[in-house]
Amino acid sequence: MDRVQALEEKTAHLMRAVEDLSDVVARQAREIEILQRRVQMLMEREAEREAMAGAAPEANVRPPHW
């Protein structure tokens, strides 16, 4: 019975580790969603600001050394 008990303990620890990792992954997925929305919002805000200034978007402007 000692061997079976050891295997059960290992299984319990592994199951706990899997649950903990699953929680971490779920939390990170939520954080990534929030960050993606914030980046999109900032990109839109910057595009609007550049449009209001009448300047060409900086991505389309050649650097001075060209």
Biotite code that builds the C-alpha atoms (Angstrom):
import biotite.structure as struc

atoms = struc.array([
    struc.Atom([0.000, 0.000, 0.000], chain_id="A", res_id=1, res_name="MET", atom_name="CA", element="C"),
    struc.Atom([2.905, 2.362, 0.534], chain_id="A", res_id=2, res_name="ASP", atom_name="CA", element="C"),
    struc.Atom([3.599, 2.599, -3.198], chain_id="A", res_id=3, res_name="ARG", atom_name="CA", element="C"),
    struc.Atom([-0.058, 3.286, -4.019], chain_id="A", res_id=4, res_name="VAL", atom_name="CA", element="C"),
    struc.Atom([-0.218, 5.996, -1.376], chain_id="A", res_id=5, res_name="GLN", atom_name="CA", element="C"),
    struc.Atom([2.939, 7.630, -2.770], chain_id="A", res_id=6, res_name="ALA", atom_name="CA", element="C"),
    struc.Atom([1.433, 7.633, -6.248], chain_id="A", res_id=7, res_name="LEU", atom_name="CA", element="C"),
    struc.Atom([-1.799, 9.122, -4.935], chain_id="A", res_id=8, res_name="GLU", atom_name="CA", element="C"),
    struc.Atom([0.154, 11.881, -3.190], chain_id="A", res_id=9, res_name="GLU", atom_name="CA", element="C"),
    struc.Atom([2.124, 12.660, -6.346], chain_id="A", res_id=10, res_name="LYS", atom_name="CA", element="C"),
    struc.Atom([-1.088, 12.725, -8.354], chain_id="A", res_id=11, res_name="THR", atom_name="CA", element="C"),
    struc.Atom([-2.689, 15.104, -5.865], chain_id="A", res_id=12, res_name="ALA", atom_name="CA", element="C"),
    struc.Atom([0.315, 17.444, -6.021], chain_id="A", res_id=13, res_name="HIS", atom_name="CA", element="C"),
    struc.Atom([0.344, 17.357, -9.818], chain_id="A", res_id=14, res_name="LEU", atom_name="CA", element="C"),
    struc.Atom([-3.374, 18.069, -9.986], chain_id="A", res_id=15, res_name="MET", atom_name="CA", element="C"),
    struc.Atom([-2.912, 21.038, -7.649], chain_id="A", res_id=16, res_name="ARG", atom_name="CA", element="C"),
    struc.Atom([-0.041, 22.336, -9.802], chain_id="A", res_id=17, res_name="ALA", atom_name="CA", element="C"),
    struc.Atom([-2.146, 22.023, -12.950], chain_id="A", res_id=18, res_name="VAL", atom_name="CA", element="C"),
    struc.Atom([-5.015, 23.936, -11.312], chain_id="A", res_id=19, res_name="GLU", atom_name="CA", element="C"),
    struc.Atom([-2.646, 26.675, -10.141], chain_id="A", res_id=20, res_name="ASP", atom_name="CA", element="C"),
    struc.Atom([-1.127, 26.990, -13.611], chain_id="A", res_id=21, res_name="LEU", atom_name="CA", element="C"),
    struc.Atom([-4.576, 27.072, -15.171], chain_id="A", res_id=22, res_name="SER", atom_name="CA", element="C"),
    struc.Atom([-5.512, 29.974, -12.894], chain_id="A", res_id=23, res_name="ASP", atom_name="CA", element="C"),
    struc.Atom([-2.344, 31.824, -13.878], chain_id="A", res_id=24, res_name="VAL", atom_name="CA", element="C"),
    struc.Atom([-3.016, 31.321, -17.586], chain_id="A", res_id=25, res_name="VAL", atom_name="CA", element="C"),
    struc.Atom([-6.616, 32.519, -17.226], chain_id="A", res_id=26, res_name="ALA", atom_name="CA", element="C"),
    struc.Atom([-5.489, 35.650, -15.348], chain_id="A", res_id=27, res_name="ARG", atom_name="CA", element="C"),
    struc.Atom([-2.826, 36.388, -17.949], chain_id="A", res_id=28, res_name="GLN", atom_name="CA", element="C"),
    struc.Atom([-5.359, 35.969, -20.767], chain_id="A", res_id=29, res_name="ALA", atom_name="CA", element="C"),
    struc.Atom([-7.616, 38.568, -19.112], chain_id="A", res_id=30, res_name="ARG", atom_name="CA", element="C"),
    struc.Atom([-4.681, 40.950, -18.654], chain_id="A", res_id=31, res_name="GLU", atom_name="CA", element="C"),
    struc.Atom([-3.629, 40.511, -22.284], chain_id="A", res_id=32, res_name="ILE", atom_name="CA", element="C"),
    struc.Atom([-7.165, 41.337, -23.456], chain_id="A", res_id=33, res_name="GLU", atom_name="CA", element="C"),
    struc.Atom([-7.174, 44.519, -21.379], chain_id="A", res_id=34, res_name="ILE", atom_name="CA", element="C"),
    struc.Atom([-3.741, 45.542, -22.655], chain_id="A", res_id=35, res_name="LEU", atom_name="CA", element="C"),
    struc.Atom([-4.726, 44.879, -26.266], chain_id="A", res_id=36, res_name="GLN", atom_name="CA", element="C"),
    struc.Atom([-7.781, 47.109, -25.881], chain_id="A", res_id=37, res_name="ARG", atom_name="CA", element="C"),
    struc.Atom([-5.658, 49.846, -24.320], chain_id="A", res_id=38, res_name="ARG", atom_name="CA", element="C"),
    struc.Atom([-3.064, 49.681, -27.091], chain_id="A", res_id=39, res_name="VAL", atom_name="CA", element="C"),
    struc.Atom([-5.808, 49.828, -29.736], chain_id="A", res_id=40, res_name="GLN", atom_name="CA", element="C"),
    struc.Atom([-7.369, 52.817, -27.995], chain_id="A", res_id=41, res_name="MET", atom_name="CA", element="C"),
    struc.Atom([-4.019, 54.605, -27.809], chain_id="A", res_id=42, res_name="LEU", atom_name="CA", element="C"),
    struc.Atom([-3.317, 53.897, -31.478], chain_id="A", res_id=43, res_name="MET", atom_name="CA", element="C"),
    struc.Atom([-6.703, 55.295, -32.465], chain_id="A", res_id=44, res_name="GLU", atom_name="CA", element="C"),
    struc.Atom([-6.218, 58.327, -30.242], chain_id="A", res_id=45, res_name="ARG", atom_name="CA", element="C"),
    struc.Atom([-2.792, 59.013, -31.759], chain_id="A", res_id=46, res_name="GLU", atom_name="CA", element="C"),
    struc.Atom([-4.139, 58.623, -35.298], chain_id="A", res_id=47, res_name="ALA", atom_name="CA", element="C"),
    struc.Atom([-6.901, 61.115, -34.510], chain_id="A", res_id=48, res_name="GLU", atom_name="CA", element="C"),
    struc.Atom([-4.379, 63.525, -33.012], chain_id="A", res_id=49, res_name="ARG", atom_name="CA", element="C"),
    struc.Atom([-2.178, 63.321, -36.097], chain_id="A", res_id=50, res_name="GLU", atom_name="CA", element="C"),
    struc.Atom([-5.182, 63.795, -38.374], chain_id="A", res_id=51, res_name="ALA", atom_name="CA", element="C"),
    struc.Atom([-6.257, 66.870, -36.415], chain_id="A", res_id=52, res_name="MET", atom_name="CA", element="C"),
    struc.Atom([-2.753, 68.323, -36.690], chain_id="A", res_id=53, res_name="ALA", atom_name="CA", element="C"),
    struc.Atom([-2.836, 67.840, -40.454], chain_id="A", res_id=54, res_name="GLY", atom_name="CA", element="C"),
    struc.Atom([0.516, 66.084, -40.395], chain_id="A", res_id=55, res_name="ALA", atom_name="CA", element="C"),
    struc.Atom([1.353, 62.908, -42.208], chain_id="A", res_id=56, res_name="ALA", atom_name="CA", element="C"),
    struc.Atom([1.458, 59.911, -39.898], chain_id="A", res_id=57, res_name="PRO", atom_name="CA", element="C"),
    struc.Atom([4.953, 59.475, -38.560], chain_id="A", res_id=58, res_name="GLU", atom_name="CA", element="C"),
    struc.Atom([5.063, 55.929, -39.854], chain_id="A", res_id=59, res_name="ALA", atom_name="CA", element="C"),
    struc.Atom([5.011, 57.339, -43.394], chain_id="A", res_id=60, res_name="ASN", atom_name="CA", element="C"),
    struc.Atom([7.674, 59.996, -42.844], chain_id="A", res_id=61, res_name="VAL", atom_name="CA", element="C"),
    struc.Atom([11.196, 59.119, -43.926], chain_id="A", res_id=62, res_name="ARG", atom_name="CA", element="C"),
    struc.Atom([13.919, 59.554, -41.329], chain_id="A", res_id=63, res_name="PRO", atom_name="CA", element="C"),
    struc.Atom([16.247, 62.554, -41.917], chain_id="A", res_id=64, res_name="PRO", atom_name="CA", element="C"),
    struc.Atom([19.218, 60.356, -42.825], chain_id="A", res_id=65, res_name="HIS", atom_name="CA", element="C"),
    struc.Atom([17.483, 59.042, -45.991], chain_id="A", res_id=66, res_name="TRP", atom_name="CA", element="C"),
])
